[in-house]
Amino acid sequence: MCRCSSVILGVLFVSAASLECHLGYSLIKGSTIGDETKVCEKDTDFCYNATAPLLTVSIFQKAGCNGLICQFVGDGCEQRDILGVPVKFCCCKNENFCNRGNMTNVAQRAR
């Protein structure tokens, strides 16, 4: 009985520690990143969603798992100008697939 409980607790811990995120990119304004998903590899990973305007008719959007940049952003969004282009970068780990769309579940932070 004790051995079975240990196995069940181990399985629950592994499934709880594995964050699943949307994965992909889009270049066309109004389109989505698609249906691909990824299970993040590390406990320190966050789901992210980055968007930047390209010309006047296109928006670049990329989503996936990231631990490095999201260490500095945490759960939230930041907008930075990179070479004169406003880039919005959002990170979250509060639930699976939290990096969908415009990340309405993430608090906006001004910097």
Secondary structure as GFF3:
##gff-version 3
##sequence-region A 1 111
A	DSSP	alpha_helix	2	17	.	.	.	ID=ss1
A	DSSP	beta_strand	20	22	.	.	.	ID=ss2
A	DSSP	beta_strand	24	26	.	.	.	ID=ss3
A	DSSP	beta_strand	37	39	.	.	.	ID=ss4
A	DSSP	beta_strand	46	54	.	.	.	ID=ss5
A	DSSP	beta_strand	58	66	.	.	.	ID=ss6
A	DSSP	alpha_helix	70	73	.	.	.	ID=ss7
A	DSSP	beta_strand	76	82	.	.	.	ID=ss8
A	DSSP	beta_strand	85	92	.	.	.	ID=ss9
###
